[in-house]
């Protein structure tokens, strides 16, 4: 006679693993949304701190990276190279360039904000999945008691 597999361990892992992933993704995305992005907005609005804002933007959010570009982000590639070169050479951004580059930096920031939103939505999805798995876990425990 074959031994029945205890499915409750499977359900329990389906509760814990998505919950941990949701906490990690959601935590990083919320921190970015509540602390980092508002600070970047302030920094890129001032020409004296625009470089600091750019350096913060250069470190992308989990889902808002610069490796893969869509049509909106394609125009930013050359500007990223331009900013990188300016920063490497230690050249300041002139007032004439500020208006143009502020638009580009806002586009990069928008991409970061979209990445944060995607991270938060992914965390919510994983939480819902974890809750559904918890319900299945409870049903499995009740079924095994009978």
Long-range contacts (C-beta under 8 A, 24 or more apart in sequence): 6-144, 7-140, 8-137, 8-140, 8-141, 8-144, 11-133, 11-134, 11-136, 11-137, 11-140, 12-137, 14-129, 14-130, 14-133, 14-136, 14-137, 15-130, 15-133, 15-134, 15-137, 16-130, 18-126, 18-127, 18-129, 18-130, 18-133, 19-126, 19-127, 19-130, 21-126, 22-122, 22-123, 22-124, 22-126, 22-127, 22-130, 23-123, 25-62, 25-119, 25-122, 25-123, 25-126, 26-119, 26-120, 26-122, 26-123, 26-124, 26-127, 28-61, 28-62, 28-119, 29-61, 29-62, 29-63, 29-115, 29-116, 29-117, 29-118, 29-119, 29-120, 29-122, 29-123, 30-116, 30-120, 32-61, 32-112, 32-115, 32-116, 32-119, 33-113, 33-116, 33-117, 33-120, 36-61, 37-109, 37-112, 37-113, 37-116, 40-109, 40-112, 41-109, 44-102, 44-105, 44-106, 44-109, 45-102, 47-93, 47-95, 47-98, 50-93, 50-98, 50-101, 50-102, 50-105, 51-87, 51-92, 51-93, 53-105, 54-83, 54-87, 54-105, 55-87, 57-105, 57-108, 57-109, 57-112, 58-83, 58-84, 60-111, 60-112, 60-115, 61-112, 61-115, 61-116, 61-119, 62-115, 62-119, 63-114, 63-115, 63-116, 63-118, 63-119, 63-122, 64-111, 64-112, 64-113, 64-114, 64-115, 64-116, 64-118, 65-115, 66-108, 66-111, 72-107, 72-111, 73-107, 73-111, 75-104, 75-107, 76-104, 76-107, 76-108, 76-111, 79-104, 80-108
